């Protein structure tokens, strides 16, 4: 049985052999413990799925907190640029491409290990991300040779959206959920994601939740549960 050690983090598996797996990717400054708490809820829709929530490979920059992690630096990130300046937003998100590549290598190895550990095929694996975890889910999931079963992204953006059409390798179905009151990743970021997915001919659904700030509410969680059950249930 393949050891899962490319990244560390909590997991939850059913008593019987899993027939699918969901990999939960946390946001900037959190760690894998932040999202593993969603596993019991999603297990109601996916009773035969394993859930893995790895810690991002990098400690949080600037020494903020003792356990916070990051997938890549957000030192130059500015939500006001996301909200108000589409041209500068594209340049800012494009500059994150290099930083994401290092974590992408480790995340790809982790996905491979989870797949092999449970003797699954790629189409039985889903990525679910929140915030920076959404950025990693989209970046990695659309560039893998063997197509994953699904990608779910909450409150996120897309790294280098203008590069996707030339770099995309596979096209798993994508669900995007974003609050229209998000102060951290303003909902305008969704425009770039949708535009890039359309240009790359990816099948996706997007839901904007009125009044939701930077988080996952019951409505979003239920949308994700139905989407995951449809594609890897």
Residue, then its C-alpha position, 0 to 999 in steps of 0.5 A: x500500500x502506497x504511503x501518503x507522505x508528500x504532504x502531511x495533514x489529517x484524514x478521514x476514511x470510511x470503514x470499508x475500502x473507499x471508492x473515491x477521495x476528496x482532497x481538501x485544500x485550505x486557505x492562506x494562513x490556515x492548515x489542514x485542520x481547518x477543512x477536515x471538519x467538513x468531512x462528516x458533512x460531505x460524507x453524508x453525500x459520499x459515504x464511501x469516500x476518503x477525505x484528506x486535508x493536507x497542510x500546505x508545504x510552506x510556513x506562513x510568511x512573516x512568522x504570523x502564528x505558529x501553525x499557519x501555512x501557505x501554498x505560496x507567498x501573498x506578499x503582493x496581494x491586494x484585495x482593492x486591486x481585485x475589486x477595482x482594477x482588472x488590468x492590475x488584477x491580471x498582472x498580480x495574479x499572473x505574478x503568482x504563477x512561479x510561486x505556485x509551481x513549487x507547491x504544485x509539484x508536492x501537491x501533484x505527488x500527494x494526489x498521486x499517492x492518495x490515488x495509489x493508496x486506495x487503488x483508485x482511478x483519477x476520475x474518482x478523485x476530487x479537489x476542494x479548495x477554499x481561498x488560496x486552496x481554490x487557486x491551487x485546486x484550479x492550477x493543479x487540477x486543470x494541468x494533470x494528465x489524467x482527468x480528475x473527477x471534479x474540482x470545487x472552489x470556494x471564495x477563490x481566484x485563478x493564478x495567471x488566468x491568461x495562461x490557462x488556455x495554452x497550459x490546460x491538459x485536462x478538463x474536469x467539471x468545476x463548481x465555483x462558489x463565491x460570496x458577493x460581500x467577500x472582503x478578502x477575495x472580492x467577487x470580481x475575481x470570479x470574472x477572471x476564473x469564468x473567463x479563463x474556464x470559458x476560453x479553455x472550454x471547461x464545463x463549470x457552474x458558478x454560484x454567487x451567494x448574496x451577503x456571504x463574506x469570506x467563508x463557506x456557508x450552508x448553501x455553498x456546502x450543500x451545492x458542493x455536496x450535490x456536485x461531488x455526489x454527482x461526479x464521484x459519488 
